[in-house]
Amino acid sequence: MQVVREKTFVPARCEPGLFVLTSQIKGERREGSVVGAVLLGLSLLLGGTLAAAQTAPPREWHTPSAGNVARGMALYQDRCTACHAVDSNKIGPAHRGVMGRRVGSLAGYTYSVELARSRLRWTPQTLNTWLEDPEELVPGQRMGFQVEEAQERADLIAYLATLK
Ligand code: HEC
C-alpha cells in the first residue's frame, strides 16, 4: 500500500512545475506563431499589393482606324441583327444614339448588372474593346459575340456613329 501511495505522490509533486514549464513553452510558441502569422499576412498583403500595382498597368485604349460606313452597315446586317436592331430592343439593346451614350443606360432594356454598373461611355475606343472582347471590357456582361478583325470593328464603329 505504501509503495502505491509513494508512486502516486511523487508525480503529483512534480506536476505543477512541469505544468508551468510546458504551458510557458506553449504560451511562447503560441505568441511566436501569432506574431509570425501576422507578419506573414502583412508581407503577403504588401507583396500582393505591390505585385498588383506592377502587373496591372492602366488600360490602353485603341482608337480604331478609319472605318467604311457602307461596309459597316453590311457587317451590322450580317452579324448583329440576330440580337440587335437600330430602333428596338431585342436580345440586345437598340443601337440608335449608342455613340456617346453611357454604357448600359438605355431605358426599357434590362442590362446585366455588370454592364449597367460599368460607369463607361460608348466611344470609338470603348466600342473597339467591347467588340473585340466584351468580357475583357466588362467581366460578367451578357453579350456572347466577338469581332476579331480590327478593320471590321472599325467599319462597324463607323456605321454605329451614323445612328443618331
Ligand atoms: C448573340 C447575341 C448578340 C449579338 C450577335 C450581338 N450582340 Fe451586342 N449585345 C447583346 C446583349 C445580350 C447585350 C447586352 C449585354 C449586357 O447587358 O450585359 C449587348 C450589348 C451591346 C452593346 C451595348 C449597348 C448599350 O446600350 O450599352 C453594344 C454597343 C453592342 N451590343 C454591339 C453589338 C454589335 C455592333 C454587334 C455585331 C457586331 C453585336 N452587338 C452583336 C447581344 C448580342
Backbone and ligand atoms as CSV (ligand in chain L), in Angstrom:
chain,resi,resn,atom,element,x,y,z
A,1,MET,N,N,0.832,-1.214,0.000
A,1,MET,CA,C,0.000,0.000,0.000
A,1,MET,C,C,0.863,1.258,0.000
A,2,GLN,N,N,1.958,1.239,0.828
A,2,GLN,CA,C,2.844,2.414,0.897
A,2,GLN,C,C,3.499,2.715,-0.441
A,3,VAL,N,N,3.917,1.647,-1.064
A,3,VAL,CA,C,4.606,1.802,-2.358
A,3,VAL,C,C,3.666,2.469,-3.364
A,4,VAL,N,N,2.461,2.019,-3.323
A,4,VAL,CA,C,1.476,2.574,-4.246
A,4,VAL,C,C,1.264,4.067,-3.986
A,5,ARG,N,N,1.193,4.443,-2.669
A,5,ARG,CA,C,0.994,5.856,-2.309
A,5,ARG,C,C,2.149,6.729,-2.825
A,6,GLU,N,N,3.407,6.196,-2.541
A,6,GLU,CA,C,4.571,6.965,-2.977
A,6,GLU,C,C,4.549,7.180,-4.491
A,7,LYS,N,N,4.192,6.135,-5.135
A,7,LYS,CA,C,4.188,6.230,-6.600
A,7,LYS,C,C,3.222,7.312,-7.081
A,8,THR,N,N,2.045,7.351,-6.417
A,8,THR,CA,C,1.077,8.356,-6.868
A,8,THR,C,C,1.459,9.751,-6.370
A,9,PHE,N,N,2.207,9.815,-5.215
A,9,PHE,CA,C,2.553,11.088,-4.597
A,9,PHE,C,C,3.654,11.817,-5.376
A,10,VAL,N,N,4.633,11.083,-5.808
A,10,VAL,CA,C,5.801,11.703,-6.452
A,10,VAL,C,C,5.414,12.472,-7.726
A,11,PRO,N,N,4.772,11.866,-8.659
A,11,PRO,CA,C,4.407,12.633,-9.853
A,11,PRO,C,C,3.496,13.805,-9.544
A,12,ALA,N,N,2.649,13.655,-8.455
A,12,ALA,CA,C,1.755,14.756,-8.107
A,12,ALA,C,C,2.551,15.987,-7.679
A,13,ARG,N,N,3.707,15.798,-7.008
A,13,ARG,CA,C,4.523,16.928,-6.575
A,13,ARG,C,C,5.252,17.569,-7.762
A,14,CYS,N,N,5.622,16.738,-8.689
A,14,CYS,CA,C,6.365,17.261,-9.839
A,14,CYS,C,C,5.458,17.997,-10.809
A,15,GLU,N,N,4.240,17.611,-10.787
A,15,GLU,CA,C,3.341,18.070,-11.855
A,15,GLU,C,C,3.197,19.592,-11.983
A,16,PRO,N,N,2.997,20.336,-10.838
A,16,PRO,CA,C,2.803,21.790,-11.033
A,16,PRO,C,C,3.949,22.442,-11.791
A,17,GLY,N,N,5.181,22.089,-11.408
A,17,GLY,CA,C,6.355,22.661,-12.082
A,17,GLY,C,C,6.347,22.331,-13.564
A,18,LEU,N,N,6.105,21.078,-13.829
A,18,LEU,CA,C,6.084,20.628,-15.224
A,18,LEU,C,C,5.005,21.374,-16.005
A,19,PHE,N,N,3.877,21.524,-15.324
A,19,PHE,CA,C,2.733,22.163,-15.985
A,19,PHE,C,C,3.063,23.610,-16.378
A,20,VAL,N,N,3.683,24.343,-15.392
A,20,VAL,CA,C,4.058,25.735,-15.663
A,20,VAL,C,C,5.031,25.799,-16.830
A,21,LEU,N,N,6.028,24.867,-16.767
A,21,LEU,CA,C,7.057,24.854,-17.800
A,21,LEU,C,C,6.438,24.631,-19.186
A,22,THR,N,N,5.586,23.567,-19.257
A,22,THR,CA,C,5.025,23.257,-20.580
A,22,THR,C,C,4.078,24.372,-21.043
A,23,SER,N,N,3.330,24.952,-20.073
A,23,SER,CA,C,2.400,25.987,-20.514
A,23,SER,C,C,3.158,27.234,-20.960
A,24,GLN,N,N,4.334,27.471,-20.304
A,24,GLN,CA,C,5.146,28.609,-20.747
A,24,GLN,C,C,5.647,28.374,-22.164
A,25,ILE,N,N,6.123,27.153,-22.350
A,25,ILE,CA,C,6.633,26.836,-23.696
A,25,ILE,C,C,5.509,26.988,-24.724
A,26,LYS,N,N,4.340,26.417,-24.340
A,26,LYS,CA,C,3.199,26.510,-25.258
A,26,LYS,C,C,2.832,27.964,-25.513
A,27,GLY,N,N,2.831,28.759,-24.374
A,27,GLY,CA,C,2.480,30.172,-24.488
A,27,GLY,C,C,3.425,30.894,-25.428
A,28,GLU,N,N,4.725,30.636,-25.260
A,28,GLU,CA,C,5.713,31.293,-26.114
A,28,GLU,C,C,5.513,30.906,-27.576
A,29,ARG,N,N,5.282,29.585,-27.711
A,29,ARG,CA,C,5.105,29.117,-29.097
A,29,ARG,C,C,3.900,29.792,-29.728
A,30,ARG,N,N,2.839,29.874,-28.895
A,30,ARG,CA,C,1.617,30.427,-29.458
A,30,ARG,C,C,1.832,31.896,-29.838
A,31,GLU,N,N,2.464,32.656,-28.895
A,31,GLU,CA,C,2.731,34.062,-29.200
A,31,GLU,C,C,3.585,34.179,-30.445
A,32,GLY,N,N,4.614,33.321,-30.463
A,32,GLY,CA,C,5.521,33.346,-31.608
A,32,GLY,C,C,4.765,33.093,-32.891
A,33,SER,N,N,3.864,32.113,-32.868
A,33,SER,CA,C,3.200,31.771,-34.123
A,33,SER,C,C,2.177,32.841,-34.506
A,34,VAL,N,N,1.610,33.508,-33.483
A,34,VAL,CA,C,0.668,34.596,-33.807
A,34,VAL,C,C,1.421,35.727,-34.486
A,35,VAL,N,N,2.567,36.101,-33.877
A,35,VAL,CA,C,3.377,37.175,-34.470
A,35,VAL,C,C,3.807,36.772,-35.880
A,36,GLY,N,N,4.208,35.513,-36.001
A,36,GLY,CA,C,4.640,35.018,-37.326
A,36,GLY,C,C,3.525,35.104,-38.345
A,37,ALA,N,N,2.319,34.714,-37.920
A,37,ALA,CA,C,1.186,34.729,-38.860
A,37,ALA,C,C,0.853,36.153,-39.272
A,38,VAL,N,N,0.928,37.083,-38.294
A,38,VAL,CA,C,0.627,38.483,-38.612
A,38,VAL,C,C,1.657,39.013,-39.603
A,39,LEU,N,N,2.938,38.712,-39.331
A,39,LEU,CA,C,3.999,39.183,-40.231
A,39,LEU,C,C,3.830,38.578,-41.613
A,40,LEU,N,N,3.522,37.293,-41.643
A,40,LEU,CA,C,3.340,36.604,-42.930
A,40,LEU,C,C,2.172,37.254,-43.687
A,41,GLY,N,N,1.081,37.493,-42.944
A,41,GLY,CA,C,-0.091,38.115,-43.557
A,41,GLY,C,C,0.241,39.482,-44.125
A,42,LEU,N,N,0.970,40.281,-43.327
A,42,LEU,CA,C,1.330,41.632,-43.773
A,42,LEU,C,C,2.208,41.583,-45.015
A,43,SER,N,N,3.184,40.658,-44.985
A,43,SER,CA,C,4.098,40.617,-46.128
A,43,SER,C,C,3.374,40.117,-47.370
A,44,LEU,N,N,2.426,39.174,-47.177
A,44,LEU,CA,C,1.641,38.698,-48.328
A,44,LEU,C,C,0.802,39.838,-48.887
A,45,LEU,N,N,0.199,40.597,-47.960
A,45,LEU,CA,C,-0.657,41.714,-48.365
A,45,LEU,C,C,0.160,42.746,-49.141
A,46,LEU,N,N,1.316,43.093,-48.553
A,46,LEU,CA,C,2.189,44.087,-49.166
A,46,LEU,C,C,2.678,43.576,-50.515
A,47,GLY,N,N,3.140,42.314,-50.505
A,47,GLY,CA,C,3.622,41.702,-51.751
A,47,GLY,C,C,2.527,41.675,-52.791
A,48,GLY,N,N,1.322,41.313,-52.362
A,48,GLY,CA,C,0.186,41.238,-53.280
A,48,GLY,C,C,-0.127,42.599,-53.869
A,49,THR,N,N,-0.117,43.618,-52.996
A,49,THR,CA,C,-0.433,44.964,-53.484
A,49,THR,C,C,0.631,45.431,-54.458
A,50,LEU,N,N,1.893,45.181,-54.092
A,50,LEU,CA,C,2.980,45.600,-54.981
A,50,LEU,C,C,2.882,44.872,-56.311
A,51,ALA,N,N,2.635,43.542,-56.228
A,51,ALA,CA,C,2.539,42.742,-57.457
A,51,ALA,C,C,1.383,43.251,-58.306
A,52,ALA,N,N,0.237,43.544,-57.662
A,52,ALA,CA,C,-0.931,44.024,-58.406
A,52,ALA,C,C,-0.603,45.360,-59.060
A,53,ALA,N,N,0.091,46.228,-58.299
A,53,ALA,CA,C,0.428,47.542,-58.838
A,53,ALA,C,C,1.373,47.394,-60.025
A,54,GLN,N,N,2.247,46.378,-59.949
A,54,GLN,CA,C,3.210,46.190,-61.029
A,54,GLN,C,C,2.583,45.520,-62.245
A,55,THR,N,N,1.676,44.534,-62.011
A,55,THR,CA,C,1.183,43.750,-63.143
A,55,THR,C,C,-0.087,44.331,-63.756
A,56,ALA,N,N,-0.723,45.330,-63.120
A,56,ALA,CA,C,-1.943,45.864,-63.705
A,56,ALA,C,C,-1.780,47.336,-64.086
A,57,PRO,N,N,-1.120,47.584,-65.196
A,57,PRO,CA,C,-0.982,48.972,-65.636
A,57,PRO,C,C,-2.333,49.486,-66.103
A,58,PRO,N,N,-2.532,50.775,-66.178
A,58,PRO,CA,C,-3.810,51.299,-66.662
A,58,PRO,C,C,-4.100,50.775,-68.068
A,59,ARG,N,N,-5.382,50.574,-68.363
A,59,ARG,CA,C,-5.762,50.004,-69.658
A,59,ARG,C,C,-5.332,50.922,-70.800
A,60,GLU,N,N,-4.872,50.303,-71.861
A,60,GLU,CA,C,-4.534,51.070,-73.064
A,60,GLU,C,C,-5.726,51.026,-73.996
A,61,TRP,N,N,-6.211,52.172,-74.399
A,61,TRP,CA,C,-7.334,52.214,-75.327
A,61,TRP,C,C,-6.807,52.313,-76.747
A,62,HIS,N,N,-7.443,51.575,-77.645
A,62,HIS,CA,C,-7.001,51.610,-79.040
A,62,HIS,C,C,-8.061,52.271,-79.902
A,63,THR,N,N,-7.696,53.394,-80.481
A,63,THR,CA,C,-8.604,54.086,-81.384
A,63,THR,C,C,-8.678,53.295,-82.686
A,64,PRO,N,N,-9.887,52.926,-83.121
A,64,PRO,CA,C,-9.974,52.169,-84.372
A,64,PRO,C,C,-9.523,53.030,-85.546
A,65,SER,N,N,-8.996,52.368,-86.580
A,65,SER,CA,C,-8.605,53.125,-87.772
A,65,SER,C,C,-9.873,53.591,-88.489
A,66,ALA,N,N,-9.696,54.398,-89.522
A,66,ALA,CA,C,-10.865,54.932,-90.233
A,66,ALA,C,C,-11.717,53.775,-90.747
A,67,GLY,N,N,-13.026,53.885,-90.543
A,67,GLY,CA,C,-13.912,52.799,-90.965
A,67,GLY,C,C,-14.743,53.191,-92.166
A,68,ASN,N,N,-15.238,52.170,-92.862
A,68,ASN,CA,C,-16.084,52.381,-94.032
A,68,ASN,C,C,-17.538,52.132,-93.628
A,69,VAL,N,N,-18.350,53.184,-93.706
A,69,VAL,CA,C,-19.726,53.105,-93.212
A,69,VAL,C,C,-20.545,52.055,-93.963
A,70,ALA,N,N,-20.420,52.010,-95.288
A,70,ALA,CA,C,-21.209,51.053,-96.080
A,70,ALA,C,C,-20.841,49.617,-95.709
A,71,ARG,N,N,-19.538,49.387,-95.583
A,71,ARG,CA,C,-19.121,48.033,-95.181
A,71,ARG,C,C,-19.597,47.730,-93.764
A,72,GLY,N,N,-19.543,48.733,-92.896
A,72,GLY,CA,C,-20.001,48.564,-91.525
A,72,GLY,C,C,-21.481,48.211,-91.458
A,73,MET,N,N,-22.259,48.860,-92.324
A,73,MET,CA,C,-23.699,48.594,-92.339
A,73,MET,C,C,-23.968,47.159,-92.785
A,74,ALA,N,N,-23.234,46.723,-93.800
A,74,ALA,CA,C,-23.399,45.352,-94.280
A,74,ALA,C,C,-22.998,44.345,-93.198
A,75,LEU,N,N,-21.901,44.652,-92.517
A,75,LEU,CA,C,-21.458,43.775,-91.421
A,75,LEU,C,C,-22.498,43.754,-90.309
A,76,TYR,N,N,-23.077,44.898,-90.019
A,76,TYR,CA,C,-24.094,45.002,-88.968
A,76,TYR,C,C,-25.290,44.115,-89.315
A,77,GLN,N,N,-25.762,44.240,-90.563
A,77,GLN,CA,C,-26.896,43.407,-91.007
A,77,GLN,C,C,-26.554,41.924,-90.855
A,78,ASP,N,N,-25.351,41.611,-91.223
A,78,ASP,CA,C,-24.916,40.224,-91.255
A,78,ASP,C,C,-24.669,39.628,-89.853
A,79,ARG,N,N,-24.015,40.417,-88.981
A,79,ARG,CA,C,-23.550,39.851,-87.706
A,79,ARG,C,C,-24.381,40.250,-86.491
A,80,CYS,N,N,-24.952,41.423,-86.513
A,80,CYS,CA,C,-25.520,41.955,-85.268
A,80,CYS,C,C,-27.032,41.792,-85.175
A,81,THR,N,N,-27.722,41.710,-86.319
A,81,THR,CA,C,-29.186,41.812,-86.283
A,81,THR,C,C,-29.871,40.553,-85.739
A,82,ALA,N,N,-29.128,39.494,-85.516
A,82,ALA,CA,C,-29.720,38.337,-84.841
A,82,ALA,C,C,-30.140,38.741,-83.431
A,83,CYS,N,N,-29.413,39.681,-82.858
A,83,CYS,CA,C,-29.695,40.084,-81.476
A,83,CYS,C,C,-30.051,41.555,-81.325
A,84,HIS,N,N,-29.667,42.388,-82.301
A,84,HIS,CA,C,-29.876,43.835,-82.163
A,84,HIS,C,C,-30.705,44.384,-83.311
A,85,ALA,N,N,-31.327,45.523,-83.060
A,85,ALA,CA,C,-31.935,46.324,-84.117
A,85,ALA,C,C,-31.567,47.767,-83.824
A,86,VAL,N,N,-31.673,48.615,-84.846
A,86,VAL,CA,C,-31.299,50.010,-84.654
A,86,VAL,C,C,-32.292,50.695,-83.710
A,87,ASP,N,N,-33.593,50.412,-83.925
A,87,ASP,CA,C,-34.607,51.186,-83.189
A,87,ASP,C,C,-35.425,50.391,-82.181
A,88,SER,N,N,-35.141,49.134,-81.996
A,88,SER,CA,C,-35.911,48.408,-80.977
A,88,SER,C,C,-35.006,47.456,-80.196
A,89,ASN,N,N,-35.411,47.213,-78.965
A,89,ASN,CA,C,-34.661,46.268,-78.138
A,89,ASN,C,C,-35.037,44.854,-78.543
A,90,LYS,N,N,-34.019,44.020,-78.731
A,90,LYS,CA,C,-34.283,42.588,-78.996
A,90,LYS,C,C,-33.592,41.812,-77.884
A,91,ILE,N,N,-32.767,40.839,-78.261
A,91,ILE,CA,C,-31.967,40.153,-77.231
A,91,ILE,C,C,-30.988,41.169,-76.642
A,92,GLY,N,N,-30.479,42.035,-77.508
A,92,GLY,CA,C,-29.601,43.135,-77.086
A,92,GLY,C,C,-30.330,44.473,-77.253
A,93,PRO,N,N,-29.761,45.528,-76.691
A,93,PRO,CA,C,-30.415,46.848,-76.745
A,93,PRO,C,C,-30.362,47.502,-78.129
A,94,ALA,N,N,-31.281,48.430,-78.378
A,94,ALA,CA,C,-31.316,49.188,-79.635
A,94,ALA,C,C,-30.065,50.058,-79.755
A,95,HIS,N,N,-29.641,50.285,-81.008
A,95,HIS,CA,C,-28.355,50.956,-81.194
A,95,HIS,C,C,-28.417,52.426,-81.578
A,96,ARG,N,N,-29.622,52.941,-81.914
A,96,ARG,CA,C,-29.631,54.355,-82.299
A,96,ARG,C,C,-29.150,55.208,-81.122
A,97,GLY,N,N,-28.208,56.110,-81.409
A,97,GLY,CA,C,-27.687,57.011,-80.375
A,97,GLY,C,C,-26.638,56.380,-79.470
A,98,VAL,N,N,-26.149,55.193,-79.869
A,98,VAL,CA,C,-25.226,54.480,-78.969
A,98,VAL,C,C,-23.910,55.233,-78.765
A,99,MET,N,N,-23.408,55.884,-79.826
A,99,MET,CA,C,-22.130,56.611,-79.689
A,99,MET,C,C,-22.305,57.792,-78.734
A,100,GLY,N,N,-21.518,57.810,-77.689
A,100,GLY,CA,C,-21.607,58.892,-76.704
A,100,GLY,C,C,-22.543,58.581,-75.545
A,101,ARG,N,N,-23.309,57.490,-75.694
A,101,ARG,CA,C,-24.258,57.117,-74.642
A,101,ARG,C,C,-23.510,56.455,-73.488
A,102,ARG,N,N,-24.052,56.600,-72.284
A,102,ARG,CA,C,-23.456,55.864,-71.156
A,102,ARG,C,C,-23.697,54.378,-71.373
A,103,VAL,N,N,-22.706,53.566,-71.104
A,103,VAL,CA,C,-22.816,52.117,-71.270
A,103,VAL,C,C,-23.956,51.585,-70.401
A,104,GLY,N,N,-24.784,50.726,-71.006
A,104,GLY,CA,C,-25.843,50.073,-70.234
A,104,GLY,C,C,-26.901,51.006,-69.701
A,105,SER,N,N,-27.267,52.022,-70.464
A,105,SER,CA,C,-28.167,53.048,-69.900
A,105,SER,C,C,-29.484,53.238,-70.654
A,106,LEU,N,N,-29.724,52.430,-71.699
A,106,LEU,CA,C,-30.942,52.664,-72.486
A,106,LEU,C,C,-32.172,52.236,-71.684
A,107,ALA,N,N,-33.116,53.191,-71.516
A,107,ALA,CA,C,-34.331,52.891,-70.753
A,107,ALA,C,C,-35.140,51.820,-71.488
A,108,GLY,N,N,-35.737,50.926,-70.757
A,108,GLY,CA,C,-36.590,49.906,-71.368
A,108,GLY,C,C,-35.861,48.633,-71.732
A,109,TYR,N,N,-34.549,48.613,-71.584
A,109,TYR,CA,C,-33.807,47.375,-71.820
A,109,TYR,C,C,-33.175,46.938,-70.505
A,110,THR,N,N,-33.304,45.649,-70.195
A,110,THR,CA,C,-32.736,45.158,-68.940
A,110,THR,C,C,-31.331,44.605,-69.181
A,111,TYR,N,N,-30.360,45.393,-68.813
A,111,TYR,CA,C,-28.945,45.008,-68.975
A,111,TYR,C,C,-28.514,44.065,-67.861
A,112,SER,N,N,-27.382,43.433,-68.070
A,112,SER,CA,C,-26.747,42.706,-66.968
A,112,SER,C,C,-26.362,43.765,-65.925
A,113,VAL,N,N,-26.350,43.352,-64.675
A,113,VAL,CA,C,-25.969,44.283,-63.595
A,113,VAL,C,C,-24.567,44.823,-63.863
A,114,GLU,N,N,-23.698,43.959,-64.373
A,114,GLU,CA,C,-22.303,44.337,-64.615
A,114,GLU,C,C,-22.213,45.467,-65.624
A,115,LEU,N,N,-22.987,45.369,-66.716
A,115,LEU,CA,C,-22.931,46.411,-67.744
A,115,LEU,C,C,-23.538,47.710,-67.214
A,116,ALA,N,N,-24.672,47.573,-66.541
A,116,ALA,CA,C,-25.353,48.759,-66.026
A,116,ALA,C,C,-24.485,49.512,-65.017
A,117,ARG,N,N,-23.629,48.778,-64.325
A,117,ARG,CA,C,-22.802,49.415,-63.291
A,117,ARG,C,C,-21.412,49.793,-63.776
A,118,SER,N,N,-21.150,49.651,-65.072
A,118,SER,CA,C,-19.762,49.760,-65.538
A,118,SER,C,C,-19.212,51.183,-65.522
A,119,ARG,N,N,-20.077,52.184,-65.527
A,119,ARG,CA,C,-19.643,53.578,-65.482
A,119,ARG,C,C,-18.733,53.956,-66.643
A,120,LEU,N,N,-18.962,53.360,-67.799
A,120,LEU,CA,C,-18.196,53.719,-69.001
A,120,LEU,C,C,-19.127,54.444,-69.963
A,121,ARG,N,N,-18.553,55.001,-71.009
A,121,ARG,CA,C,-19.336,55.668,-72.050
A,121,ARG,C,C,-18.920,55.086,-73.388
A,122,TRP,N,N,-19.859,54.980,-74.327
A,122,TRP,CA,C,-19.503,54.432,-75.643
A,122,TRP,C,C,-18.788,55.466,-76.496
A,123,THR,N,N,-17.542,55.171,-76.781
A,123,THR,CA,C,-16.696,55.986,-77.644
A,123,THR,C,C,-16.102,55.028,-78.679
A,124,PRO,N,N,-15.423,55.528,-79.715
A,124,PRO,CA,C,-14.769,54.599,-80.640
A,124,PRO,C,C,-13.839,53.628,-79.899
A,125,GLN,N,N,-13.180,54.118,-78.836
A,125,GLN,CA,C,-12.225,53.273,-78.098
A,125,GLN,C,C,-12.936,52.200,-77.274
A,126,THR,N,N,-13.964,52.592,-76.512
A,126,THR,CA,C,-14.641,51.577,-75.688
A,126,THR,C,C,-15.379,50.578,-76.584
A,127,LEU,N,N,-15.958,51.076,-77.698
A,127,LEU,CA,C,-16.636,50.150,-78.613
A,127,LEU,C,C,-15.643,49.165,-79.238
A,128,ASN,N,N,-14.458,49.667,-79.532
A,128,ASN,CA,C,-13.423,48.813,-80.125
A,128,ASN,C,C,-13.053,47.665,-79.178
A,129,THR,N,N,-12.854,47.986,-77.923
A,129,THR,CA,C,-12.517,46.954,-76.930
A,129,THR,C,C,-13.708,46.020,-76.717
A,130,TRP,N,N,-14.896,46.588,-76.653
A,130,TRP,CA,C,-16.123,45.798,-76.442
A,130,TRP,C,C,-16.303,44.781,-77.552
A,131,LEU,N,N,-16.201,45.247,-78.800
A,131,LEU,CA,C,-16.448,44.337,-79.925
A,131,LEU,C,C,-15.343,43.286,-80.043
A,132,GLU,N,N,-14.142,43.661,-79.648
A,132,GLU,CA,C,-13.043,42.691,-79.715
A,132,GLU,C,C,-13.234,41.614,-78.648
A,133,ASP,N,N,-13.635,42.033,-77.453
A,133,ASP,CA,C,-13.820,41.075,-76.362
A,133,ASP,C,C,-14.666,41.706,-75.247
A,134,PRO,N,N,-15.989,41.566,-75.362
A,134,PRO,CA,C,-16.870,42.220,-74.374
A,134,PRO,C,C,-16.505,41.850,-72.942
A,135,GLU,N,N,-16.132,40.600,-72.751
A,135,GLU,CA,C,-15.849,40.112,-71.398
A,135,GLU,C,C,-14.604,40.788,-70.814
A,136,GLU,N,N,-13.689,41.166,-71.687
A,136,GLU,CA,C,-12.490,41.843,-71.209
A,136,GLU,C,C,-12.836,43.256,-70.723
A,137,LEU,N,N,-13.771,43.891,-71.425
A,137,LEU,CA,C,-14.149,45.260,-71.035
A,137,LEU,C,C,-15.004,45.247,-69.770
A,138,VAL,N,N,-15.998,44.366,-69.758
A,138,VAL,CA,C,-16.926,44.311,-68.616
A,138,VAL,C,C,-17.141,42.852,-68.208
A,139,PRO,N,N,-16.302,42.345,-67.313
A,139,PRO,CA,C,-16.459,40.949,-66.887
A,139,PRO,C,C,-17.864,40.696,-66.328
A,140,GLY,N,N,-18.476,39.609,-66.747
A,140,GLY,CA,C,-19.809,39.263,-66.247
A,140,GLY,C,C,-20.923,39.744,-67.157
A,141,GLN,N,N,-20.590,40.494,-68.232
A,141,GLN,CA,C,-21.607,41.002,-69.172
A,141,GLN,C,C,-22.261,39.827,-69.923
A,142,ARG,N,N,-23.267,40.110,-70.758
A,142,ARG,CA,C,-24.041,39.019,-71.346
A,142,ARG,C,C,-23.989,38.928,-72.867
A,143,MET,N,N,-23.149,39.712,-73.521
A,143,MET,CA,C,-23.110,39.611,-74.982
A,143,MET,C,C,-22.063,38.569,-75.380
A,144,GLY,N,N,-22.533,37.439,-75.891
A,144,GLY,CA,C,-21.608,36.366,-76.260
A,144,GLY,C,C,-21.226,36.455,-77.725
A,145,PHE,N,N,-20.575,37.540,-78.106
A,145,PHE,CA,C,-20.226,37.713,-79.513
A,145,PHE,C,C,-18.982,38.582,-79.622
A,146,GLN,N,N,-18.081,38.232,-80.553
A,146,GLN,CA,C,-16.841,38.992,-80.724
A,146,GLN,C,C,-16.574,39.250,-82.199
A,147,VAL,N,N,-15.882,40.336,-82.472
A,147,VAL,CA,C,-15.462,40.645,-83.847
A,147,VAL,C,C,-13.938,40.712,-83.831
A,148,GLU,N,N,-13.308,39.696,-84.401
A,148,GLU,CA,C,-11.854,39.601,-84.250
A,148,GLU,C,C,-11.063,40.524,-85.169
A,149,GLU,N,N,-11.582,40.772,-86.379
A,149,GLU,CA,C,-10.856,41.604,-87.347
A,149,GLU,C,C,-10.921,43.083,-86.979
A,150,ALA,N,N,-9.756,43.718,-86.808
A,150,ALA,CA,C,-9.709,45.133,-86.415
A,150,ALA,C,C,-10.421,46.023,-87.440
A,151,GLN,N,N,-10.234,45.743,-88.740
A,151,GLN,CA,C,-10.859,46.596,-89.761
A,151,GLN,C,C,-12.379,46.428,-89.735
A,152,GLU,N,N,-12.842,45.223,-89.487
A,152,GLU,CA,C,-14.295,45.013,-89.381
A,152,GLU,C,C,-14.866,45.784,-88.192
A,153,ARG,N,N,-14.138,45.805,-87.102
A,153,ARG,CA,C,-14.593,46.586,-85.931
A,153,ARG,C,C,-14.646,48.067,-86.292
A,154,ALA,N,N,-13.608,48.532,-86.995
A,154,ALA,CA,C,-13.561,49.949,-87.388
A,154,ALA,C,C,-14.753,50.289,-88.280
A,155,ASP,N,N,-15.087,49.402,-89.224
A,155,ASP,CA,C,-16.226,49.640,-90.123
A,155,ASP,C,C,-17.534,49.664,-89.325
A,156,LEU,N,N,-17.699,48.704,-88.434
A,156,LEU,CA,C,-18.912,48.655,-87.607
A,156,LEU,C,C,-19.057,49.913,-86.754
A,157,ILE,N,N,-17.956,50.366,-86.193
A,157,ILE,CA,C,-17.988,51.548,-85.321
A,157,ILE,C,C,-18.330,52.790,-86.146
A,158,ALA,N,N,-17.776,52.870,-87.355
A,158,ALA,CA,C,-18.101,53.999,-88.245
A,158,ALA,C,C,-19.599,54.003,-88.540
A,159,TYR,N,N,-20.163,52.824,-88.759
A,159,TYR,CA,C,-21.614,52.734,-89.015
A,159,TYR,C,C,-22.415,53.101,-87.768
A,160,LEU,N,N,-22.046,52.567,-86.617
A,160,LEU,CA,C,-22.779,52.868,-85.375
A,160,LEU,C,C,-22.791,54.379,-85.109
A,161,ALA,N,N,-21.688,55.059,-85.464
A,161,ALA,CA,C,-21.593,56.507,-85.224
A,161,ALA,C,C,-22.597,57.289,-86.070
A,162,THR,N,N,-23.084,56.684,-87.176
A,162,THR,CA,C,-24.059,57.393,-88.027
A,162,THR,C,C,-25.486,57.276,-87.467
A,163,LEU,N,N,-25.701,56.392,-86.499
A,163,LEU,CA,C,-27.060,56.143,-85.977
A,163,LEU,C,C,-27.419,57.187,-84.921
A,164,LYS,N,N,-27.757,58.372,-85.424
A,164,LYS,CA,C,-28.024,59.462,-84.457
A,164,LYS,C,C,-29.512,59.646,-84.207
L,1,HEC,C1,C,-25.820,36.702,-79.596
L,1,HEC,C2,C,-26.472,37.966,-79.411
L,1,HEC,C3,C,-25.683,39.212,-79.772
L,1,HEC,C4,C,-25.003,39.504,-80.919
L,1,HEC,C5,C,-24.821,38.633,-82.155
L,1,HEC,C6,C,-24.504,40.842,-80.756
L,1,HEC,N1,N,-24.863,41.336,-79.538
L,1,HEC,FE1,FE,-24.433,43.198,-78.820
L,1,HEC,N2,N,-25.380,42.751,-77.095
L,1,HEC,C7,C,-26.034,41.570,-76.819
L,1,HEC,C8,C,-26.529,41.608,-75.463
L,1,HEC,C9,C,-27.286,40.498,-74.766
L,1,HEC,C10,C,-26.170,42.854,-74.946
L,1,HEC,C11,C,-26.409,43.352,-73.513
L,1,HEC,C12,C,-25.254,42.845,-72.677
L,1,HEC,C13,C,-25.425,43.037,-71.178
L,1,HEC,O1,O,-26.462,43.568,-70.731
L,1,HEC,O2,O,-24.506,42.620,-70.466
L,1,HEC,C14,C,-25.459,43.552,-75.995
L,1,HEC,C15,C,-24.960,44.842,-75.874
L,1,HEC,C16,C,-24.329,45.536,-76.874
L,1,HEC,C17,C,-23.859,46.891,-76.761
L,1,HEC,C18,C,-24.020,47.794,-75.530
L,1,HEC,C19,C,-25.140,48.758,-75.799
L,1,HEC,C20,C,-25.551,49.653,-74.655
L,1,HEC,O3,O,-26.672,50.202,-74.734
L,1,HEC,O4,O,-24.806,49.833,-73.681
L,1,HEC,C21,C,-23.272,47.210,-77.948
L,1,HEC,C22,C,-22.619,48.535,-78.325
L,1,HEC,C23,C,-23.387,46.053,-78.803
L,1,HEC,N3,N,-24.034,45.050,-78.111
L,1,HEC,C24,C,-22.930,45.995,-80.090
L,1,HEC,C25,C,-23.035,44.885,-80.917
L,1,HEC,C26,C,-22.604,44.850,-82.289
L,1,HEC,C27,C,-22.012,46.019,-83.050
L,1,HEC,C28,C,-22.811,43.586,-82.742
L,1,HEC,C29,C,-22.479,42.981,-84.072
L,1,HEC,C30,C,-21.091,43.039,-84.454
L,1,HEC,C31,C,-23.409,42.833,-81.649
L,1,HEC,N4,N,-23.541,43.662,-80.573
L,1,HEC,C32,C,-23.787,41.505,-81.716
L,1,HEC,C33,C,-26.167,40.503,-77.657
L,1,HEC,C34,C,-25.572,40.383,-78.902
